[in-house]
Amino acid sequence: MSVPPFWAAAVSNYDQYLGFLDYMGPEIDRRHEFEMSLVEPVEPFFTTGYCGICRRPTAFTVTFAHAGPADETGRRAPNWREHMNCTHCGLNNRMRAAIQFLQDVMQADAGSELYITEQITPMFAYLKARHPNMIGSEFLHDGTKPGKYNSAGVRFEDLTRLSFQDNRFDGVLSFDVLEHVPDYELGLKEVHRVLKPGGKFLFTAPFDVNDPSTVIRATMDDKGQITHLMEPEYHGDPLTDGVLCFQRFGWDVLDTMRGVGFKNAQLHFYWSSRLGYLGPMQFVVLAEK
């Protein structure tokens, strides 16, 4: 059985997004009603589909953890993005979508030189087995120097001062990490530096598609002193109890990316009932050096 195609709509700026939203309005409503028709009053519940990673039919597991508030009918929409775990590979909605985008749209192969800003996650384990030239890392707090490995074999990298040489990688991947980098523009410059000409940067991060501007929640000075501009927001992290969110991105981050040298910086919106990519306005961000 062939894998259903990974369809995505590329949008380059806020004005284009408003046009896209107007065009997609009835379809968005239809998708929401379809999703809510799948919800069962027990958890976990399961939906059926096809895993684009396992390349076979599967069931996707859903719970109400981190679900939104009930609507006027009393229904709660699951956090589809963080659920829909395939019962075979265990990867959730956003992980599977990012991997399939990497493989089917970016066409990364076993020989691709890749860097990903994580190492002790199921996603890294899956990708490393299929892309042996991939390097992963974590932001460590144990005294390990940048570019070195600790006693557990975990590499330390700081996105704002990567240890890699210029023009090293065919692709850089970062999933829900960039919001935790205090100087994200410097991080973008470093990603651009280590990519080969024509190399691609694929990332996800908290992003308000209805806001043209990035919201800075906290800042850090050169002495490491943090100033909170809003109520602190912490996200789950495999190494710590929680990591501070410094910003929530808006459309101007694409302008920032273009300013440091990227081209074709776009949001790629996707949805597929068959592949288990449910949820409102899901996307990945892709740009090229």
Backbone as CSV, one residue per row, in Angstrom:
resi,resn,N_x,N_y,N_z,CA_x,CA_y,CA_z,C_x,C_y,C_z
1,MET,0.846,-1.196,0.000,0.000,0.000,0.000,0.883,1.248,0.000
2,SER,0.612,2.197,-0.894,1.428,3.402,-0.984,1.094,4.361,0.149
3,VAL,2.088,5.181,0.499,1.903,6.157,1.562,1.086,7.327,1.024
4,PRO,0.037,7.764,1.735,-0.701,8.941,1.287,0.232,10.136,1.165
5,PRO,0.032,10.995,0.169,0.928,12.137,-0.020,0.870,13.104,1.143
6,PHE,2.025,13.724,1.425,2.094,14.737,2.465,1.800,16.081,1.801
7,TRP,0.586,16.569,2.001,0.180,17.839,1.396,0.422,18.973,2.385
8,ALA,1.010,20.070,1.905,1.218,21.238,2.753,1.092,22.493,1.901
9,ALA,0.546,23.553,2.491,0.398,24.841,1.821,1.435,25.804,2.370
10,ALA,2.283,26.359,1.501,3.362,27.253,1.916,2.863,28.695,1.955
11,VAL,3.122,29.373,3.090,2.692,30.759,3.283,3.899,31.566,3.755
12,SER,4.137,32.730,3.130,5.379,33.472,3.343,5.271,34.648,4.302
13,ASN,4.058,35.168,4.536,3.932,36.339,5.401,2.513,36.456,5.946
14,TYR,2.321,37.414,6.815,1.033,37.565,7.499,-0.094,37.886,6.527
15,ASP,0.147,38.760,5.554,-0.897,39.109,4.597,-1.324,37.893,3.776
16,GLN,-0.358,37.099,3.358,-0.696,35.869,2.647,-1.513,34.939,3.543
17,TYR,-1.148,34.902,4.818,-1.870,34.043,5.754,-3.329,34.461,5.865
18,LEU,-3.594,35.772,5.923,-4.978,36.234,6.014,-5.777,35.786,4.799
19,GLY,-5.155,35.855,3.609,-5.823,35.360,2.413,-6.039,33.854,2.465
20,PHE,-5.051,33.138,2.939,-5.146,31.686,3.088,-6.264,31.323,4.059
21,LEU,-6.337,32.056,5.167,-7.356,31.793,6.181,-8.750,32.038,5.621
22,ASP,-8.910,33.116,4.856,-10.206,33.425,4.251,-10.613,32.329,3.270
23,TYR,-9.662,31.883,2.472,-9.936,30.828,1.492,-10.284,29.512,2.169
24,MET,-9.589,29.213,3.282,-9.725,27.915,3.943,-10.838,27.890,4.985
25,GLY,-11.506,29.015,5.241,-12.476,29.086,6.329,-13.460,27.926,6.389
26,PRO,-14.240,27.651,5.329,-15.191,26.536,5.375,-14.514,25.185,5.592
27,GLU,-13.328,25.006,5.007,-12.611,23.744,5.170,-12.134,23.573,6.615
28,ILE,-11.703,24.660,7.234,-11.275,24.590,8.635,-12.437,24.167,9.518
29,ASP,-13.606,24.724,9.270,-14.804,24.339,10.039,-15.136,22.868,9.812
30,ARG,-15.030,22.423,8.570,-15.322,21.018,8.267,-14.352,20.092,8.994
31,ARG,-13.076,20.464,8.989,-12.076,19.651,9.675,-12.362,19.557,11.169
32,HIS,-12.738,20.688,11.774,-13.015,20.687,13.213,-14.176,19.742,13.536
33,GLU,-15.232,19.806,12.750,-16.376,18.934,13.007,-15.998,17.476,12.810
34,PHE,-15.170,17.188,11.816,-14.704,15.814,11.616,-13.906,15.348,12.830
35,GLU,-12.977,16.199,13.299,-12.162,15.829,14.456,-13.027,15.557,15.685
36,MET,-14.017,16.420,15.909,-14.853,16.242,17.092,-15.726,14.990,16.973
37,SER,-16.006,14.565,15.748,-16.792,13.333,15.577,-16.006,12.101,15.994
38,LEU,-14.674,12.240,16.075,-13.820,11.113,16.472,-13.695,10.976,17.986
39,VAL,-14.017,12.042,18.712,-13.788,12.072,20.156,-14.759,11.138,20.865
40,GLU,-14.212,10.319,21.755,-15.022,9.418,22.570,-14.951,9.860,24.031
41,PRO,-15.942,9.519,24.832,-15.986,9.998,26.219,-15.102,9.211,27.181
42,VAL,-14.174,8.444,26.657,-13.249,7.671,27.493,-11.836,8.001,27.050
43,GLU,-10.880,7.687,27.916,-9.490,7.855,27.494,-8.642,6.722,28.044
44,PRO,-7.673,6.280,27.277,-7.440,6.760,25.919,-8.499,6.251,24.959
45,PHE,-8.650,6.950,23.843,-9.439,6.418,22.749,-8.539,6.349,21.520
46,PHE,-9.037,5.683,20.485,-8.187,5.394,19.331,-8.881,5.813,18.043
47,THR,-8.078,6.309,17.102,-8.552,6.551,15.748,-7.689,5.723,14.805
48,THR,-8.235,5.380,13.675,-7.484,4.569,12.726,-6.942,5.428,11.588
49,GLY,-5.879,4.953,10.968,-5.280,5.680,9.858,-4.067,4.949,9.339
50,TYR,-3.155,5.713,8.774,-1.944,5.159,8.157,-0.754,5.959,8.661
51,CYS,0.246,5.282,9.223,1.427,5.967,9.738,2.423,6.179,8.600
52,GLY,2.716,7.444,8.306,3.670,7.753,7.255,5.094,7.417,7.628
53,ILE,5.337,7.078,8.887,6.675,6.697,9.346,6.834,5.176,9.291
54,CYS,5.860,4.462,9.851,5.897,3.000,9.811,5.554,2.450,8.431
55,ARG,4.881,3.279,7.637,4.446,2.866,6.304,3.469,1.703,6.364
56,ARG,2.502,1.811,7.284,1.486,0.767,7.369,0.263,1.290,8.120
57,PRO,-0.891,0.621,7.965,-2.085,1.012,8.723,-1.824,0.903,10.219
58,THR,-2.480,1.751,10.976,-2.237,1.771,12.414,-3.446,2.324,13.144
59,ALA,-3.345,2.340,14.468,-4.297,3.054,15.322,-3.512,4.126,16.060
60,PHE,-4.124,5.294,16.219,-3.491,6.405,16.916,-4.166,6.586,18.280
61,THR,-3.336,6.727,19.312,-3.823,6.851,20.686,-4.014,8.314,21.058
62,VAL,-5.138,8.622,21.689,-5.459,9.995,22.079,-5.935,10.017,23.526
63,THR,-5.479,11.021,24.296,-6.016,11.281,25.629,-6.428,12.753,25.695
64,PHE,-6.944,13.152,26.860,-7.361,14.542,27.052,-6.337,15.354,27.834
65,ALA,-5.136,14.825,27.998,-4.080,15.599,28.656,-3.827,16.880,27.874
66,HIS,-3.829,18.008,28.578,-3.591,19.329,27.973,-4.666,19.700,26.951
67,ALA,-5.868,19.134,27.113,-6.958,19.487,26.208,-7.442,20.897,26.494
68,GLY,-8.073,21.502,25.505,-8.643,22.832,25.676,-9.925,22.782,26.481
69,PRO,-10.485,23.950,26.821,-11.746,23.994,27.568,-12.901,23.478,26.725
70,ALA,-13.975,23.081,27.393,-15.151,22.581,26.690,-15.811,23.702,25.891
71,ASP,-16.365,23.343,24.731,-17.094,24.340,23.944,-18.521,24.457,24.458
72,GLU,-19.369,25.208,23.720,-20.726,25.462,24.194,-21.573,24.203,24.261
73,THR,-21.142,23.145,23.585,-21.871,21.878,23.639,-21.308,20.940,24.703
74,GLY,-20.269,21.392,25.411,-19.654,20.563,26.430,-18.570,19.641,25.919
75,ARG,-18.214,19.757,24.634,-17.189,18.894,24.056,-15.803,19.502,24.289
76,ARG,-14.822,18.653,24.548,-13.432,19.081,24.690,-12.628,18.560,23.515
77,ALA,-11.881,19.465,22.879,-11.014,19.056,21.780,-9.673,18.611,22.344
78,PRO,-9.233,17.406,22.060,-7.913,16.976,22.527,-6.815,17.868,21.953
79,ASN,-5.662,17.854,22.595,-4.480,18.501,22.034,-3.914,17.525,20.995
80,TRP,-4.495,17.576,19.805,-4.148,16.609,18.770,-2.659,16.606,18.467
81,ARG,-2.039,17.796,18.494,-0.631,17.933,18.116,0.278,17.069,18.982
82,GLU,-0.022,16.979,20.276,0.837,16.253,21.202,0.366,14.819,21.458
83,HIS,-0.666,14.393,20.736,-1.171,13.029,20.884,-1.153,12.335,19.516
84,MET,-2.134,11.503,19.239,-2.158,10.715,18.000,-0.897,9.856,17.893
85,ASN,-0.487,9.249,19.013,0.693,8.386,19.007,0.400,7.107,18.236
86,CYS,1.241,6.801,17.267,1.096,5.554,16.520,1.353,4.380,17.458
87,THR,0.491,3.375,17.398,0.655,2.223,18.294,1.825,1.335,17.897
88,HIS,2.438,1.577,16.735,3.606,0.802,16.322,4.916,1.527,16.676
89,CYS,5.096,2.751,16.168,6.363,3.462,16.411,6.324,4.325,17.670
90,GLY,5.128,4.632,18.178,4.995,5.414,19.405,5.118,6.911,19.215
91,LEU,5.419,7.375,18.003,5.625,8.800,17.780,4.287,9.535,17.663
92,ASN,4.255,10.755,18.228,3.003,11.505,18.208,2.837,12.279,16.904
93,ASN,1.744,12.986,16.828,1.345,13.732,15.630,2.465,14.621,15.102
94,ARG,2.951,15.560,15.922,3.927,16.531,15.432,5.266,15.874,15.079
95,MET,5.654,14.843,15.824,6.904,14.154,15.523,6.818,13.435,14.184
96,ARG,5.712,12.711,13.980,5.550,11.988,12.717,5.508,12.950,11.537
97,ALA,4.803,14.063,11.706,4.693,15.030,10.607,6.055,15.621,10.254
98,ALA,6.830,15.968,11.268,8.150,16.550,11.007,9.059,15.552,10.302
99,ILE,9.022,14.292,10.738,9.862,13.272,10.111,9.426,13.025,8.671
100,GLN,8.114,12.926,8.449,7.651,12.682,7.088,7.961,13.885,6.195
101,PHE,7.871,15.092,6.739,8.235,16.285,5.974,9.711,16.234,5.593
102,LEU,10.552,15.848,6.550,11.987,15.724,6.282,12.250,14.726,5.176
103,GLN,11.579,13.598,5.223,11.877,12.524,4.288,11.188,12.691,2.934
104,ASP,9.928,13.140,2.938,9.159,13.184,1.698,9.248,14.528,0.986
105,VAL,9.360,15.618,1.748,9.393,16.953,1.140,10.836,17.438,0.988
106,MET,11.628,17.364,2.063,13.036,17.763,1.971,13.889,16.694,1.300
107,GLN,13.373,15.456,1.253,14.030,14.327,0.586,15.425,14.045,1.158
108,ALA,15.526,14.128,2.480,16.770,13.723,3.137,16.938,12.215,3.000
109,ASP,18.173,11.775,2.753,18.420,10.340,2.611,19.481,9.890,3.601
110,ALA,19.884,8.626,3.492,20.812,8.054,4.461,22.171,8.738,4.443
111,GLY,22.506,9.394,3.351,23.804,10.055,3.266,23.786,11.511,3.683
112,SER,22.622,12.053,4.008,22.510,13.470,4.354,23.231,13.780,5.663
113,GLU,23.950,14.893,5.682,24.602,15.384,6.897,23.610,16.274,7.629
114,LEU,23.143,15.809,8.795,22.087,16.502,9.512,22.499,16.794,10.953
115,TYR,22.004,17.909,11.471,22.154,18.228,12.891,20.775,18.509,13.461
116,ILE,20.478,17.940,14.635,19.205,18.147,15.309,19.474,18.576,16.746
117,THR,18.685,19.523,17.233,18.924,20.098,18.560,18.274,19.269,19.665
118,GLU,18.430,17.969,19.608,17.997,17.049,20.659,18.760,15.748,20.479
119,GLN,18.834,14.967,21.559,19.577,13.702,21.447,18.977,12.583,22.282
120,ILE,18.290,12.900,23.354,17.800,11.831,24.244,16.283,11.666,24.098
121,THR,15.801,11.735,22.865,14.373,11.671,22.583,14.064,10.530,21.617
122,PRO,12.805,10.058,21.598,12.420,9.033,20.617,12.609,9.499,19.183
123,MET,12.392,10.789,18.928,12.572,11.290,17.570,14.022,11.147,17.122
124,PHE,14.974,11.518,17.996,16.377,11.383,17.626,16.721,9.919,17.377
125,ALA,16.251,9.031,18.246,16.556,7.610,18.088,16.055,7.095,16.742
126,TYR,14.844,7.492,16.374,14.292,7.050,15.094,15.133,7.587,13.939
127,LEU,15.416,8.897,13.975,16.127,9.523,12.858,17.569,9.029,12.747
128,LYS,18.238,8.854,13.869,19.631,8.416,13.851,19.770,7.039,13.209
129,ALA,18.793,6.173,13.427,18.844,4.829,12.853,18.729,4.863,11.335
130,ARG,18.121,5.924,10.801,17.901,6.025,9.360,18.812,7.042,8.681
131,HIS,19.412,7.910,9.469,20.331,8.927,8.959,21.608,8.860,9.806
132,PRO,22.487,7.912,9.512,23.650,7.663,10.365,24.602,8.851,10.483
133,ASN,24.530,9.799,9.549,25.396,10.979,9.630,24.777,12.105,10.450
134,MET,23.685,11.808,11.123,23.042,12.821,11.966,23.801,12.995,13.272
135,ILE,23.921,14.246,13.730,24.470,14.576,15.046,23.366,15.235,15.857
136,GLY,23.189,14.782,17.090,22.225,15.395,17.997,22.936,15.956,19.211
137,SER,22.259,16.829,19.921,22.851,17.409,21.128,21.743,17.857,22.071
138,GLU,22.144,18.158,23.295,21.258,18.749,24.296,21.969,19.951,24.905
139,PHE,21.191,20.828,25.537,21.777,21.948,26.280,22.007,21.462,27.705
140,LEU,23.259,21.137,28.019,23.596,20.514,29.295,23.954,21.552,30.358
141,HIS,23.837,21.125,31.600,24.162,21.987,32.744,25.158,21.291,33.675
142,ASP,25.962,20.370,33.114,26.853,19.565,33.956,28.331,19.920,33.774
143,GLY,28.596,21.038,33.135,29.983,21.463,32.949,30.635,20.970,31.683
144,THR,29.911,20.185,30.881,30.454,19.717,29.611,30.696,20.905,28.677
145,LYS,31.818,20.906,27.969,32.152,21.988,27.056,31.408,21.821,25.726
146,PRO,31.121,22.929,25.028,30.451,22.831,23.729,31.210,21.918,22.763
147,GLY,30.470,21.049,22.119,31.073,20.115,21.172,31.613,18.856,21.803
148,LYS,31.530,18.740,23.128,32.030,17.557,23.837,30.863,16.718,24.348
149,TYR,31.200,15.462,24.711,30.200,14.521,25.213,30.415,14.285,26.698
150,ASN,29.315,14.176,27.432,29.447,13.866,28.855,29.591,12.356,29.051
151,SER,29.644,11.921,30.304,29.889,10.506,30.608,28.760,9.607,30.103
152,ALA,27.583,10.181,29.868,26.454,9.399,29.363,26.404,9.387,27.837
153,GLY,27.396,10.025,27.193,27.437,10.038,25.739,26.554,11.088,25.099
154,VAL,26.160,12.099,25.900,25.307,13.165,25.376,26.178,14.364,25.027
155,ARG,25.998,14.893,23.849,26.782,16.018,23.364,26.145,17.340,23.807
156,PHE,26.986,18.291,24.184,26.510,19.628,24.555,26.740,20.597,23.404
157,GLU,25.673,21.287,23.008,25.771,22.398,22.066,24.874,23.526,22.555
158,ASP,25.349,24.733,22.363,24.584,25.948,22.618,24.252,26.528,21.247
159,LEU,22.971,26.679,20.943,22.562,27.113,19.609,23.112,28.483,19.243
160,THR,23.477,29.284,20.231,24.012,30.618,19.929,25.524,30.608,19.720
161,ARG,26.180,29.456,19.911,27.629,29.352,19.682,27.979,27.904,19.340
162,LEU,27.464,27.460,18.225,27.670,26.082,17.804,29.152,25.804,17.544
163,SER,29.591,24.592,17.872,31.006,24.239,17.731,31.364,23.779,16.318
164,PHE,30.379,23.657,15.433,30.616,23.099,14.106,31.257,24.133,13.175
165,GLN,31.990,23.622,12.186,32.605,24.477,11.181,31.550,25.040,10.235
166,ASP,31.903,26.066,9.491,31.010,26.660,8.508,30.645,25.639,7.427
167,ASN,29.422,25.785,6.891,28.997,25.005,5.714,29.114,23.497,5.929
168,ARG,28.707,23.044,7.101,28.880,21.633,7.466,27.695,20.744,7.068
169,PHE,26.471,21.246,7.213,25.302,20.360,7.183,24.385,20.603,5.980
170,ASP,23.766,19.498,5.541,22.719,19.588,4.522,21.411,20.082,5.131
171,GLY,21.200,19.799,6.399,19.974,20.211,7.059,20.174,20.366,8.545
172,VAL,19.480,21.327,9.143,19.427,21.502,10.591,17.968,21.415,11.009
173,LEU,17.705,20.649,12.051,16.347,20.413,12.541,16.246,20.861,13.989
174,SER,15.163,21.544,14.316,14.957,21.994,15.689,13.465,22.005,15.978
175,PHE,13.055,21.214,16.957,11.635,21.058,17.246,11.323,21.504,18.671
176,ASP,10.608,22.621,18.754,10.189,23.202,20.034,11.385,23.461,20.946
177,VAL,12.405,24.100,20.389,13.613,24.476,21.122,13.893,25.976,21.010
178,LEU,13.657,26.563,19.843,14.079,27.938,19.583,13.414,28.947,20.516
179,GLU,12.231,28.623,21.031,11.564,29.542,21.970,12.306,29.648,23.293
180,HIS,13.210,28.705,23.557,13.960,28.698,24.820,15.341,29.335,24.687
181,VAL,15.644,29.858,23.510,16.950,30.493,23.265,16.806,31.995,23.480
182,PRO,17.490,32.569,24.490,17.294,33.998,24.789,17.571,34.905,23.599
183,ASP,18.662,34.671,22.890,18.992,35.470,21.708,18.725,34.618,20.470
184,TYR,17.450,34.520,20.111,17.101,33.612,19.017,17.653,34.085,17.675
185,GLU,17.848,35.408,17.499,18.426,35.880,16.239,19.862,35.382,16.091
186,LEU,20.622,35.384,17.177,21.973,34.838,17.123,21.928,33.343,16.826
187,GLY,20.939,32.646,17.399,20.772,31.234,17.092,20.496,30.994,15.618
188,LEU,19.665,31.848,15.017,19.380,31.726,13.587,20.630,31.973,12.752
189,LYS,21.438,32.932,13.174,22.691,33.207,12.457,23.621,32.005,12.508
190,GLU,23.674,31.342,13.667,24.528,30.167,13.799,24.027,29.011,12.928
191,VAL,22.717,28.819,12.898,22.170,27.778,12.026,22.530,28.066,10.577
192,HIS,22.371,29.314,10.158,22.706,29.699,8.788,24.182,29.441,8.502
193,ARG,25.042,29.746,9.460,26.485,29.579,9.274,26.867,28.130,9.027
194,VAL,26.279,27.205,9.795,26.723,25.812,9.713,26.052,25.044,8.576
195,LEU,25.060,25.638,7.917,24.434,24.985,6.765,25.286,25.162,5.513
196,LYS,25.290,24.130,4.670,25.883,24.260,3.353,25.017,25.180,2.493
197,PRO,25.578,25.827,1.477,24.737,26.548,0.528,23.669,25.616,-0.033
198,GLY,22.426,26.047,0.020,21.324,25.197,-0.400,20.787,24.316,0.711
199,GLY,21.478,24.294,1.869,21.004,23.511,3.005,19.727,24.104,3.580
200,LYS,18.969,23.274,4.283,17.647,23.695,4.756,17.539,23.625,6.277
201,PHE,16.792,24.564,6.820,16.500,24.630,8.254,15.021,24.354,8.451
202,LEU,14.708,23.293,9.178,13.341,22.888,9.474,13.124,23.013,10.971
203,PHE,12.110,23.790,11.373,11.869,23.911,12.814,10.399,24.115,13.122
204,THR,10.054,23.815,14.372,8.768,24.169,14.955,9.045,24.890,16.264
205,ALA,8.096,25.699,16.677,8.186,26.436,17.937,6.823,27.060,18.186
206,PRO,6.512,27.421,19.432,5.264,28.155,19.680,5.194,29.392,18.791
207,PHE,4.112,29.519,18.045,3.997,30.537,17.002,2.530,30.926,16.917
208,ASP,2.235,32.190,17.126,0.860,32.678,17.025,0.631,33.158,15.606
209,VAL,-0.067,32.363,14.808,-0.263,32.710,13.402,-1.165,33.925,13.231
210,ASN,-1.833,34.334,14.305,-2.702,35.507,14.229,-2.006,36.781,14.683
211,ASP,-0.709,36.710,14.934,0.035,37.880,15.405,1.186,38.160,14.443
212,PRO,1.245,39.357,13.866,2.371,39.683,12.987,3.700,39.760,13.718
213,SER,3.667,39.965,15.045,4.892,40.265,15.786,5.201,39.215,16.848
214,THR,6.487,38.966,17.034,6.949,38.082,18.094,6.766,38.757,19.453
215,VAL,6.309,38.002,20.428,6.123,38.509,21.791,7.281,38.028,22.653
216,ILE,8.052,38.957,23.187,9.170,38.621,24.058,8.649,38.498,25.482
217,ARG,8.781,37.327,26.054,8.279,37.063,27.394,9.336,37.311,28.468
218,ALA,10.612,37.146,28.109,11.702,37.324,29.066,12.980,37.619,28.291
219,THR,13.926,38.258,28.965,15.228,38.545,28.359,16.327,38.072,29.302
220,MET,17.523,37.925,28.754,18.686,37.556,29.566,19.845,38.459,29.168
221,ASP,20.554,39.051,30.151,21.689,39.908,29.833,22.966,39.078,29.734
222,ASP,24.093,39.754,29.462,25.337,39.017,29.230,25.907,38.394,30.497
223,LYS,25.312,38.692,31.643,25.719,38.048,32.902,24.793,36.893,33.283
224,GLY,23.818,36.604,32.415,22.890,35.520,32.689,21.713,35.914,33.553
225,GLN,21.558,37.219,33.807,20.439,37.696,34.622,19.170,37.737,33.776
226,ILE,18.120,37.102,34.255,16.862,37.022,33.516,15.895,38.096,34.009
227,THR,15.276,38.794,33.074,14.219,39.754,33.384,12.924,39.245,32.764
228,HIS,11.915,39.053,33.601,10.618,38.566,33.125,9.742,39.754,32.747
229,LEU,9.275,39.750,31.519,8.389,40.797,31.028,6.928,40.381,31.119
230,MET,6.704,39.091,31.325,5.371,38.523,31.471,5.453,37.415,32.514
231,GLU,4.321,36.891,32.895,4.309,35.763,33.822,5.162,34.636,33.242
232,PRO,6.137,34.118,34.015,7.023,33.077,33.470,6.250,31.860,32.967
233,GLU,6.706,31.339,31.859,6.095,30.154,31.260,7.192,29.106,31.068
234,TYR,6.969,27.935,31.630,7.959,26.864,31.545,7.376,25.689,30.759
235,HIS,8.212,25.069,29.949,7.796,23.920,29.152,8.549,22.681,29.617
236,GLY,7.946,21.528,29.387,8.569,20.272,29.765,9.882,20.058,29.039
237,ASP,10.806,19.376,29.716,12.149,19.176,29.169,12.653,17.830,29.664
238,PRO,13.311,17.039,28.796,13.765,15.708,29.228,14.887,15.733,30.249
239,LEU,15.567,16.885,30.428,16.701,16.949,31.344,16.420,17.706,32.627
240,THR,15.395,18.559,32.637,15.124,19.386,33.805,13.640,19.342,34.130
241,ASP,13.271,20.011,35.229,11.866,20.076,35.618,11.061,21.002,34.714
242,GLY,11.725,21.843,33.971,11.053,22.774,33.076,12.044,23.802,32.567
243,VAL,11.808,24.299,31.370,12.730,25.257,30.770,11.925,26.497,30.373
244,LEU,12.486,27.670,30.629,11.795,28.935,30.441,11.563,29.230,28.964
245,CYS,10.385,29.711,28.653,10.056,30.171,27.308,10.352,31.671,27.239
246,PHE,11.289,32.064,26.364,11.681,33.461,26.242,10.827,34.236,25.245
247,GLN,10.247,33.548,24.263,9.429,34.251,23.291,8.409,33.329,22.642
248,ARG,7.337,33.937,22.190,6.356,33.260,21.348,6.407,33.974,20.002
249,PHE,6.683,33.225,18.949,6.966,33.832,17.664,5.711,34.312,16.957
250,GLY,5.911,35.371,16.171,4.925,35.860,15.228,5.555,35.872,13.847
251,TRP,4.821,36.386,12.877,5.262,36.305,11.481,6.561,37.054,11.224
252,ASP,6.911,38.018,12.076,8.143,38.773,11.832,9.395,37.927,11.984
253,VAL,9.285,36.725,12.574,10.466,35.867,12.665,10.934,35.458,11.269
254,LEU,10.017,35.382,10.303,10.423,35.073,8.937,11.249,36.207,8.351
255,ASP,10.896,37.453,8.693,11.708,38.598,8.256,13.091,38.546,8.897
256,THR,13.138,38.147,10.170,14.424,38.004,10.853,15.273,36.951,10.158
257,MET,14.659,35.855,9.767,15.385,34.792,9.070,15.924,35.289,7.733
258,ARG,15.122,36.035,7.005,15.589,36.585,5.733,16.728,37.569,5.972
259,GLY,16.649,38.311,7.077,17.677,39.282,7.400,19.035,38.667,7.688
260,VAL,19.053,37.412,8.190,20.345,36.766,8.467,20.838,35.955,7.272
261,GLY,20.053,35.946,6.185,20.538,35.312,4.965,19.709,34.173,4.417
262,PHE,18.666,33.738,5.126,17.837,32.647,4.626,16.964,33.124,3.472
263,LYS,16.616,32.204,2.599,15.648,32.480,1.543,14.518,31.466,1.644
264,ASN,13.412,31.799,1.001,12.243,30.910,0.978,11.785,30.523,2.385
265,ALA,11.842,31.477,3.318,11.350,31.208,4.677,9.826,31.202,4.651
266,GLN,9.233,30.063,4.979,7.783,29.908,4.875,7.242,28.988,5.965
267,LEU,5.976,29.194,6.297,5.238,28.227,7.099,4.543,27.271,6.146
268,HIS,4.647,25.970,6.431,4.003,24.947,5.620,2.890,24.325,6.450
269,PHE,1.645,24.677,6.128,0.482,24.192,6.866,0.055,22.834,6.329
270,TYR,-0.235,21.904,7.245,-0.598,20.554,6.824,-1.756,20.037,7.651
271,TRP,-2.461,19.077,7.105,-3.560,18.384,7.788,-3.871,17.137,6.990
272,SER,-4.113,16.026,7.684,-4.481,14.798,6.994,-5.204,13.872,7.962
273,SER,-6.437,13.543,7.636,-7.173,12.591,8.480,-6.582,11.196,8.339
274,ARG,-6.141,10.833,7.138,-5.609,9.493,6.904,-4.282,9.289,7.641
275,LEU,-3.421,10.305,7.634,-2.106,10.189,8.259,-2.123,10.534,9.747
276,GLY,-3.269,10.910,10.264,-3.345,11.239,11.681,-2.712,12.571,12.029
277,TYR,-2.750,13.528,11.093,-2.235,14.868,11.341,-3.423,15.801,11.567
278,LEU,-4.025,15.660,12.744,-5.208,16.442,13.081,-4.818,17.657,13.918
279,GLY,-5.754,18.591,14.032,-5.532,19.779,14.844,-5.554,21.036,13.995
280,PRO,-5.915,22.164,14.607,-6.054,23.407,13.848,-4.727,24.022,13.450
281,MET,-4.580,24.352,12.180,-3.484,25.145,11.644,-2.110,24.644,12.090
282,GLN,-1.865,23.381,11.892,-0.537,22.838,12.190,0.429,23.161,11.063
283,PHE,1.705,23.355,11.413,2.682,23.744,10.393,4.086,23.444,10.860
284,VAL,5.010,23.434,9.913,6.443,23.466,10.165,6.982,24.699,9.449
285,VAL,8.147,25.189,9.903,8.796,26.320,9.264,10.016,25.798,8.514
286,LEU,10.157,26.209,7.268,11.264,25.749,6.433,11.912,26.941,5.751
287,ALA,13.240,26.972,5.736,13.988,28.016,5.041,15.252,27.399,4.472
288,GLU,15.854,28.099,3.525,17.018,27.576,2.801,18.158,28.593,2.835
289,LYS,19.391,28.085,2.934,20.553,28.959,2.865,20.903,29.261,1.410
